[in-house]
Amino acid sequence: MSVLKILVWKTSEPVGDPDVEVKMPSSMARWVPRMMMFVPRKTKEELWGADADFDAIFANIEQMMSEAAAGGSSEVLDVKTKDAHVKVLIEK
């Protein structure tokens, strides 16, 4: 089974252990869009921009995760801001 992993550093560079580490079985990926409603709009805009279309991003998330997992460990997203660094990975 593959795992969705989200790593967050409170610095702009991913140095040392992450400040936050989230692991979720890929089978739970369908819940990600619902969980995004708990992320404040301002935070989403700061990380991804005001025009990020999360409906489009998550429309086929299960398929995207399956394809990424088929290739082994895969980095899906890497977001860097002046105050944080976020990486989203799929691991087998």
N, CA, C and O atoms as a Tinker XYZ file with bonds, in Angstrom:
   368  protein
     1  N      0.847000   -1.173000    0.000000    73     2
     2  CA     0.000000    0.000000    0.000000    64     1     3
     3  C      0.895000    1.240000    0.000000    63     2     4     5
     4  O      1.899000    1.285000    0.710000    81     3
     5  N      0.534000    2.225000   -0.783000    73     3     6
     6  CA     1.302000    3.463000   -0.819000    64     5     7
     7  C      0.793000    4.436000    0.236000    63     6     8     9
     8  O     -0.323000    4.308000    0.740000    81     7
     9  N      1.644000    5.418000    0.561000    73     7    10
    10  CA     1.361000    6.383000    1.614000    64     9    11
    11  C      1.541000    7.794000    1.070000    63    10    12    13
    12  O      2.525000    8.082000    0.387000    81    11
    13  N      0.602000    8.662000    1.371000    73    11    14
    14  CA     0.724000   10.083000    1.072000    64    13    15
    15  C      1.432000   10.707000    2.264000    63    14    16    17
    16  O      0.983000   10.560000    3.401000    81    15
    17  N      2.535000   11.402000    2.012000    73    15    18
    18  CA     3.315000   12.001000    3.097000    64    17    19
    19  C      3.419000   13.502000    2.843000    63    18    20    21
    20  O      3.764000   13.931000    1.742000    81    19
    21  N      3.120000   14.296000    3.868000    73    19    22
    22  CA     3.227000   15.750000    3.794000    64    21    23
    23  C      4.240000   16.176000    4.845000    63    22    24    25
    24  O      4.092000   15.865000    6.027000    81    23
    25  N      5.268000   16.889000    4.405000    73    23    26
    26  CA     6.327000   17.362000    5.288000    64    25    27
    27  C      6.338000   18.884000    5.283000    63    26    28    29
    28  O      6.269000   19.502000    4.220000    81    27
    29  N      6.426000   19.491000    6.458000    73    27    30
    30  CA     6.414000   20.948000    6.572000    64    29    31
    31  C      7.576000   21.397000    7.448000    63    30    32    33
    32  O      7.758000   20.907000    8.563000    81    31
    33  N      8.360000   22.339000    6.922000    73    31    34
    34  CA     9.426000   22.986000    7.676000    64    33    35
    35  C      9.038000   24.438000    7.889000    63    34    36    37
    36  O      8.438000   25.047000    7.003000    81    35
    37  N      9.363000   25.005000    9.037000    73    35    38
    38  CA     9.046000   26.400000    9.330000    64    37    39
    39  C     10.125000   27.345000    8.819000    63    38    40    41
    40  O     10.225000   28.487000    9.267000    81    39
    41  N     10.922000   26.867000    7.889000    73    39    42
    42  CA    11.943000   27.672000    7.226000    64    41    43
    43  C     11.783000   27.514000    5.729000    63    42    44    45
    44  O     11.078000   26.612000    5.277000    81    43
    45  N     12.418000   28.368000    4.955000    73    43    46
    46  CA    12.262000   28.294000    3.498000    64    45    47
    47  C     13.031000   27.134000    2.872000    63    46    48    49
    48  O     12.808000   26.803000    1.707000    81    47
    49  N     13.934000   26.514000    3.630000    73    47    50
    50  CA    14.691000   25.364000    3.132000    64    49    51
    51  C     14.399000   24.137000    3.989000    63    50    52    53
    52  O     14.310000   24.247000    5.212000    81    51
    53  N     14.249000   22.978000    3.367000    73    51    54
    54  CA    13.965000   21.751000    4.126000    64    53    55
    55  C     15.231000   21.173000    4.760000    63    54    56    57
    56  O     15.817000   20.219000    4.248000    81    55
    57  N     15.639000   21.767000    5.882000    73    55    58
    58  CA    16.855000   21.348000    6.572000    64    57    59
    59  C     16.484000   20.588000    7.842000    63    58    60    61
    60  O     15.641000   21.036000    8.619000    81    59
    61  N     17.112000   19.449000    8.044000    73    59    62
    62  CA    16.844000   18.654000    9.241000    64    61    63
    63  C     15.473000   18.012000    9.196000    63    62    64    65
    64  O     14.834000   17.948000    8.145000    81    63
    65  N     15.033000   17.541000   10.339000    73    63    66
    66  CA    13.723000   16.914000   10.436000    64    65    67
    67  C     12.625000   17.954000   10.235000    63    66    68    69
    68  O     12.773000   19.094000   10.676000    81    67
    69  N     11.521000   17.582000    9.574000    73    67    70
    70  CA    10.427000   18.539000    9.395000    64    69    71
    71  C      9.759000   18.880000   10.726000    63    70    72    73
    72  O      9.775000   18.084000   11.665000    81    71
    73  N      9.176000   20.066000   10.789000    73    71    74
    74  CA     8.443000   20.484000   11.982000    64    73    75
    75  C      7.108000   19.764000   12.081000    63    74    76    77
    76  O      6.593000   19.535000   13.175000    81    75
    77  N      6.550000   19.408000   10.922000    73    75    78
    78  CA     5.285000   18.675000   10.856000    64    77    79
    79  C      5.444000   17.563000    9.834000    63    78    80    81
    80  O      5.974000   17.784000    8.745000    81    79
    81  N      4.987000   16.369000   10.184000    73    79    82
    82  CA     4.998000   15.239000    9.253000    64    81    83
    83  C      3.650000   14.546000    9.342000    63    82    84    85
    84  O      3.225000   14.124000   10.417000    81    83
    85  N      2.981000   14.432000    8.197000    73    83    86
    86  CA     1.670000   13.783000    8.134000    64    85    87
    87  C      1.785000   12.597000    7.184000    63    86    88    89
    88  O      2.308000   12.733000    6.078000    81    87
    89  N      1.300000   11.439000    7.611000    73    87    90
    90  CA     1.260000   10.249000    6.755000    64    89    91
    91  C     -0.175000    9.770000    6.673000    63    90    92    93
    92  O     -0.888000    9.713000    7.675000    81    91
    93  N     -0.587000    9.423000    5.457000    73    91    94
    94  CA    -1.957000    8.963000    5.252000    64    93    95
    95  C     -1.953000    7.845000    4.195000    63    94    96    97
    96  O     -1.323000    7.999000    3.149000    81    95
    97  N     -2.634000    6.743000    4.449000    73    95    98
    98  CA    -2.731000    5.702000    3.419000    64    97    99
    99  C     -3.354000    6.291000    2.152000    63    98   100   101
   100  O     -4.286000    7.092000    2.223000    81    99
   101  N     -2.839000    5.892000    1.012000    73    99   102
   102  CA    -3.344000    6.438000   -0.252000    64   101   103
   103  C     -4.831000    6.159000   -0.444000    63   102   104   105
   104  O     -5.519000    6.884000   -1.162000    81   103
   105  N     -5.318000    5.111000    0.196000    73   103   106
   106  CA    -6.751000    4.806000    0.081000    64   105   107
   107  C     -7.614000    5.911000    0.688000    63   106   108   109
   108  O     -8.800000    6.017000    0.379000    81   107
   109  N     -7.015000    6.733000    1.552000    73   107   110
   110  CA    -7.751000    7.839000    2.171000    64   109   111
   111  C     -7.664000    9.126000    1.353000    63   110   112   113
   112  O     -8.198000   10.156000    1.764000    81   111
   113  N     -7.002000    9.075000    0.212000    73   111   114
   114  CA    -6.787000   10.281000   -0.595000    64   113   115
   115  C     -8.086000   10.970000   -0.987000    63   114   116   117
   116  O     -8.115000   12.190000   -1.153000    81   115
   117  N     -9.138000   10.217000   -1.134000    73   115   118
   118  CA   -10.406000   10.829000   -1.536000    64   117   119
   119  C    -10.919000   11.819000   -0.492000    63   118   120   121
   120  O    -11.799000   12.627000   -0.788000    81   119
   121  N    -10.373000   11.763000    0.734000    73   119   122
   122  CA   -10.783000   12.679000    1.794000    64   121   123
   123  C    -10.021000   14.002000    1.765000    63   122   124   125
   124  O    -10.423000   14.958000    2.428000    81   123
   125  N     -8.932000   14.069000    1.009000    73   123   126
   126  CA    -8.108000   15.286000    0.979000    64   125   127
   127  C     -8.919000   16.524000    0.586000    63   126   128   129
   128  O     -8.809000   17.546000    1.264000    81   127
   129  N     -9.724000   16.479000   -0.474000    73   127   130
   130  CA   -10.495000   17.688000   -0.813000    64   129   131
   131  C    -11.398000   18.158000    0.332000    63   130   132   133
   132  O    -11.557000   19.359000    0.548000    81   131
   133  N    -11.972000   17.230000    1.046000    73   131   134
   134  CA   -12.833000   17.611000    2.168000    64   133   135
   135  C    -12.027000   18.221000    3.307000    63   134   136   137
   136  O    -12.505000   19.127000    3.990000    81   135
   137  N    -10.803000   17.729000    3.517000    73   135   138
   138  CA    -9.956000   18.271000    4.572000    64   137   139
   139  C     -9.455000   19.671000    4.239000    63   138   140   141
   140  O     -9.168000   20.454000    5.144000    81   139
   141  N     -9.345000   19.998000    2.944000    73   139   142
   142  CA    -8.855000   21.316000    2.544000    64   141   143
   143  C     -9.773000   22.430000    3.026000    63   142   144   145
   144  O     -9.338000   23.576000    3.145000    81   143
   145  N    -11.025000   22.119000    3.304000    73   143   146
   146  CA   -11.930000   23.165000    3.769000    64   145   147
   147  C    -11.523000   23.671000    5.154000    63   146   148   149
   148  O    -11.969000   24.738000    5.577000    81   147
   149  N    -10.685000   22.920000    5.860000    73   147   150
   150  CA   -10.225000   23.347000    7.179000    64   149   151
   151  C     -8.975000   24.229000    7.109000    63   150   152   153
   152  O     -8.574000   24.822000    8.111000    81   151
   153  N     -8.365000   24.313000    5.933000    73   151   154
   154  CA    -7.194000   25.182000    5.759000    64   153   155
   155  C     -7.704000   26.593000    5.483000    63   154   156   157
   156  O     -8.489000   26.784000    4.554000    81   155
   157  N     -7.284000   27.579000    6.257000    73   155   158
   158  CA    -7.772000   28.946000    6.047000    64   157   159
   159  C     -7.483000   29.448000    4.627000    63   158   160   161
   160  O     -6.428000   29.164000    4.059000    81   159
   161  N     -8.428000   30.190000    4.071000    73   159   162
   162  CA    -8.294000   30.708000    2.704000    64   161   163
   163  C     -6.991000   31.498000    2.547000    63   162   164   165
   164  O     -6.297000   31.357000    1.540000    81   163
   165  N     -6.662000   32.322000    3.535000    73   163   166
   166  CA    -5.442000   33.133000    3.456000    64   165   167
   167  C     -4.207000   32.246000    3.324000    63   166   168   169
   168  O     -3.299000   32.557000    2.553000    81   167
   169  N     -4.168000   31.158000    4.062000    73   167   170
   170  CA    -3.038000   30.236000    3.994000    64   169   171
   171  C     -2.949000   29.600000    2.614000    63   170   172   173
   172  O     -1.862000   29.505000    2.044000    81   171
   173  N     -4.080000   29.164000    2.074000    73   171   174
   174  CA    -4.092000   28.581000    0.728000    64   173   175
   175  C     -3.592000   29.587000   -0.304000    63   174   176   177
   176  O     -2.814000   29.241000   -1.192000    81   175
   177  N     -4.045000   30.837000   -0.180000    73   175   178
   178  CA    -3.631000   31.870000   -1.130000    64   177   179
   179  C     -2.136000   32.159000   -1.011000    63   178   180   181
   180  O     -1.465000   32.366000   -2.021000    81   179
   181  N     -1.608000   32.174000    0.220000    73   179   182
   182  CA    -0.180000   32.421000    0.411000    64   181   183
   183  C      0.664000   31.287000   -0.160000    63   182   184   185
   184  O      1.722000   31.534000   -0.738000    81   183
   185  N      0.205000   30.043000   -0.002000    73   183   186
   186  CA     0.973000   28.889000   -0.478000    64   185   187
   187  C      0.831000   28.648000   -1.974000    63   186   188   189
   188  O      1.815000   28.356000   -2.655000    81   187
   189  N     -0.402000   28.770000   -2.491000    73   187   190
   190  CA    -0.636000   28.375000   -3.874000    64   189   191
   191  C     -1.142000   29.493000   -4.778000    63   190   192   193
   192  O     -1.266000   29.292000   -5.987000    81   191
   193  N     -1.433000   30.653000   -4.226000    73   191   194
   194  CA    -1.942000   31.760000   -5.031000    64   193   195
   195  C     -3.463000   31.805000   -4.994000    63   194   196   197
   196  O     -4.129000   30.799000   -4.750000    81   195
   197  N     -3.987000   32.984000   -5.241000    73   195   198
   198  CA    -5.435000   33.198000   -5.143000    64   197   199
   199  C     -6.208000   32.453000   -6.225000    63   198   200   201
   200  O     -7.391000   32.163000   -6.051000    81   199
   201  N     -5.554000   32.142000   -7.335000    73   199   202
   202  CA    -6.267000   31.519000   -8.448000    64   201   203
   203  C     -6.132000   29.992000   -8.491000    63   202   204   205
   204  O     -6.502000   29.374000   -9.489000    81   203
   205  N     -5.610000   29.377000   -7.427000    73   203   206
   206  CA    -5.475000   27.916000   -7.404000    64   205   207
   207  C     -6.850000   27.264000   -7.462000    63   206   208   209
   208  O     -7.739000   27.602000   -6.680000    81   207
   209  N     -7.019000   26.335000   -8.386000    73   207   210
   210  CA    -8.291000   25.648000   -8.587000    64   209   211
   211  C     -8.213000   24.264000   -7.948000    63   210   212   213
   212  O     -7.836000   23.291000   -8.602000    81   211
   213  N     -8.570000   24.182000   -6.672000    73   211   214
   214  CA    -8.453000   22.922000   -5.951000    64   213   215
   215  C     -9.427000   21.871000   -6.454000    63   214   216   217
   216  O     -9.140000   20.678000   -6.360000    81   215
   217  N    -10.569000   22.282000   -6.985000    73   215   218
   218  CA   -11.498000   21.300000   -7.552000    64   217   219
   219  C    -10.826000   20.558000   -8.703000    63   218   220   221
   220  O    -10.958000   19.340000   -8.821000    81   219
   221  N    -10.114000   21.282000   -9.541000    73   219   222
   222  CA    -9.421000   20.656000  -10.673000    64   221   223
   223  C     -8.272000   19.778000  -10.189000    63   222   224   225
   224  O     -8.051000   18.685000  -10.710000    81   223
   225  N     -7.549000   20.265000   -9.193000    73   223   226
   226  CA    -6.407000   19.509000   -8.669000    64   225   227
   227  C     -6.866000   18.172000   -8.079000    63   226   228   229
   228  O     -6.229000   17.143000   -8.306000    81   227
   229  N     -7.961000   18.184000   -7.327000    73   227   230
   230  CA    -8.396000   16.996000   -6.620000    64   229   231
   231  C     -9.404000   16.143000   -7.390000    63   230   232   233
   232  O     -9.811000   15.089000   -6.901000    81   231
   233  N     -9.809000   16.571000   -8.570000    73   231   234
   234  CA   -10.808000   15.828000   -9.340000    64   233   235
   235  C    -10.373000   14.387000   -9.594000    63   234   236   237
   236  O    -11.202000   13.477000   -9.571000    81   235
   237  N     -9.098000   14.177000   -9.831000    73   235   238
   238  CA    -8.607000   12.836000  -10.137000    64   237   239
   239  C     -7.481000   12.416000   -9.203000    63   238   240   241
   240  O     -6.545000   11.735000   -9.621000    81   239
   241  N     -7.568000   12.819000   -7.943000    73   239   242
   242  CA    -6.450000   12.581000   -7.027000    64   241   243
   243  C     -6.156000   11.095000   -6.819000    63   242   244   245
   244  O     -4.991000   10.715000   -6.707000    81   243
   245  N     -7.174000   10.259000   -6.766000    73   243   246
   246  CA    -6.921000    8.830000   -6.567000    64   245   247
   247  C     -6.131000    8.254000   -7.734000    63   246   248   249
   248  O     -5.214000    7.457000   -7.537000    81   247
   249  N     -6.485000    8.657000   -8.944000    73   247   250
   250  CA    -5.764000    8.187000  -10.118000    64   249   251
   251  C     -4.330000    8.713000  -10.113000    63   250   252   253
   252  O     -3.398000    7.967000  -10.413000    81   251
   253  N     -4.148000    9.978000   -9.778000    73   251   254
   254  CA    -2.806000   10.554000   -9.733000    64   253   255
   255  C     -1.939000    9.824000   -8.714000    63   254   256   257
   256  O     -0.768000    9.551000   -8.981000    81   255
   257  N     -2.500000    9.506000   -7.549000    73   255   258
   258  CA    -1.734000    8.816000   -6.526000    64   257   259
   259  C     -1.387000    7.402000   -6.956000    63   258   260   261
   260  O     -0.284000    6.926000   -6.687000    81   259
   261  N     -2.305000    6.735000   -7.614000    73   259   262
   262  CA    -2.032000    5.379000   -8.094000    64   261   263
   263  C     -0.891000    5.383000   -9.109000    63   262   264   265
   264  O     -0.004000    4.531000   -9.062000    81   263
   265  N     -0.923000    6.341000  -10.015000    73   263   266
   266  CA     0.128000    6.433000  -11.028000    64   265   267
   267  C      1.473000    6.782000  -10.401000    63   266   268   269
   268  O      2.500000    6.224000  -10.786000    81   267
   269  N      1.476000    7.702000   -9.436000    73   267   270
   270  CA     2.725000    8.079000   -8.771000    64   269   271
   271  C      3.288000    6.896000   -7.982000    63   270   272   273
   272  O      4.494000    6.652000   -8.004000    81   271
   273  N      2.424000    6.167000   -7.292000    73   271   274
   274  CA     2.864000    5.030000   -6.482000    64   273   275
   275  C      3.404000    3.903000   -7.353000    63   274   276   277
   276  O      4.305000    3.177000   -6.933000    81   275
   277  N      2.864000    3.746000   -8.563000    73   275   278
   278  CA     3.320000    2.691000   -9.459000    64   277   279
   279  C      4.794000    2.867000   -9.817000    63   278   280   281
   280  O      5.487000    1.893000  -10.112000    81   279
   281  N      5.264000    4.100000   -9.791000    73   279   282
   282  CA     6.661000    4.378000  -10.113000    64   281   283
   283  C      7.572000    4.341000   -8.900000    63   282   284   285
   284  O      8.753000    4.667000   -9.022000    81   283
   285  N      7.073000    3.959000   -7.742000    73   283   286
   286  CA     7.869000    3.960000   -6.516000    64   285   287
   287  C      7.663000    5.263000   -5.764000    63   286   288   289
   288  O      6.599000    5.875000   -5.858000    81   287
   289  N      8.668000    5.689000   -5.023000    73   287   290
   290  CA     8.574000    6.938000   -4.276000    64   289   291
   291  C      8.589000    8.107000   -5.252000    63   290   292   293
   292  O      9.406000    8.144000   -6.172000    81   291
   293  N      7.692000    9.051000   -5.052000    73   291   294
   294  CA     7.552000   10.142000   -6.000000    64   293   295
   295  C      7.183000   11.437000   -5.285000    63   294   296   297
   296  O      6.286000   11.454000   -4.443000    81   295
   297  N      7.879000   12.522000   -5.626000    73   295   298
   298  CA     7.524000   13.826000   -5.090000    64   297   299
   299  C      6.415000   14.407000   -5.951000    63   298   300   301
   300  O      6.559000   14.523000   -7.168000    81   299
   301  N      5.314000   14.770000   -5.318000    73   299   302
   302  CA     4.149000   15.262000   -6.030000    64   301   303
   303  C      4.110000   16.784000   -6.045000    63   302   304   305
   304  O      3.724000   17.395000   -7.042000    81   303
   305  N      4.512000   17.390000   -4.934000    73   303   306
   306  CA     4.397000   18.838000   -4.800000    64   305   307
   307  C      5.522000   19.352000   -3.916000    63   306   308   309
   308  O      5.879000   18.725000   -2.919000    81   307
   309  N      6.081000   20.510000   -4.296000    73   307   310
   310  CA     7.129000   21.157000   -3.515000    64   309   311
   311  C      6.814000   22.646000   -3.495000    63   310   312   313
   312  O      6.919000   23.321000   -4.519000    81   311
   313  N      6.426000   23.160000   -2.327000    73   311   314
   314  CA     6.018000   24.560000   -2.194000    64   313   315
   315  C      6.980000   25.260000   -1.250000    63   314   316   317
   316  O      7.230000   24.793000   -0.139000    81   315
   317  N      7.517000   26.386000   -1.703000    73   315   318
   318  CA     8.456000   27.149000   -0.895000    64   317   319
   319  C      7.950000   28.581000   -0.760000    63   318   320   321
   320  O      7.633000   29.237000   -1.752000    81   319
   321  N      7.878000   29.053000    0.483000    73   319   322
   322  CA     7.543000   30.448000    0.744000    64   321   323
   323  C      8.680000   31.032000    1.578000    63   322   324   325
   324  O      9.625000   30.321000    1.921000    81   323
   325  N      8.597000   32.313000    1.904000    73   323   326
   326  CA     9.656000   32.915000    2.705000    64   325   327
   327  C      9.681000   32.367000    4.127000    63   326   328   329
   328  O     10.707000   32.442000    4.803000    81   327
   329  N      8.551000   31.814000    4.587000    73   327   330
   330  CA     8.443000   31.340000    5.969000    64   329   331
   331  C      8.287000   29.839000    6.119000    63   330   332   333
   332  O      8.303000   29.337000    7.243000    81   331
   333  N      8.137000   29.108000    5.029000    73   331   334
   334  CA     7.874000   27.671000    5.159000    64   333   335
   335  C      8.264000   26.929000    3.885000    63   334   336   337
   336  O      8.438000   27.521000    2.820000    81   335
   337  N      8.395000   25.620000    4.033000    73   335   338
   338  CA     8.650000   24.732000    2.894000    64   337   339
   339  C      7.782000   23.500000    3.096000    63   338   340   341
   340  O      7.808000   22.885000    4.162000    81   339
   341  N      7.009000   23.137000    2.067000    73   339   342
   342  CA     6.101000   22.003000    2.143000    64   341   343
   343  C      6.408000   21.048000    1.006000    63   342   344   345
   344  O      6.535000   21.463000   -0.146000    81   343
   345  N      6.526000   19.769000    1.330000    73   343   346
   346  CA     6.709000   18.726000    0.316000    64   345   347
   347  C      5.605000   17.689000    0.493000    63   346   348   349
   348  O      5.280000   17.286000    1.610000    81   347
   349  N      5.039000   17.266000   -0.636000    73   347   350
   350  CA     4.053000   16.196000   -0.645000    64   349   351
   351  C      4.640000   15.063000   -1.461000    63   350   352   353
   352  O      5.049000   15.259000   -2.605000    81   351
   353  N      4.681000   13.870000   -0.871000    73   351   354
   354  CA     5.288000   12.706000   -1.511000    64   353   355
   355  C      4.340000   11.524000   -1.488000    63   354   356   357
   356  O      3.452000   11.430000   -0.640000    81   355
   357  N      4.545000   10.629000   -2.432000    73   355   358
   358  CA     3.879000    9.324000   -2.421000    64   357   359
   359  C      4.982000    8.305000   -2.236000    63   358   360   361
   360  O      5.949000    8.287000   -2.997000    81   359
   361  N      4.845000    7.452000   -1.224000    73   359   362
   362  CA     5.842000    6.410000   -0.978000    64   361   363
   363  C      5.170000    5.051000   -0.959000    63   362   364   365
   364  O      4.038000    4.908000   -0.498000    81   363
   365  N      5.888000    4.052000   -1.468000    73   363   366
   366  CA     5.371000    2.677000   -1.438000    64   365   367
   367  C      5.620000    2.076000   -0.090000    63   366   368
   368  O      5.262000    0.923000    0.147000    81   367
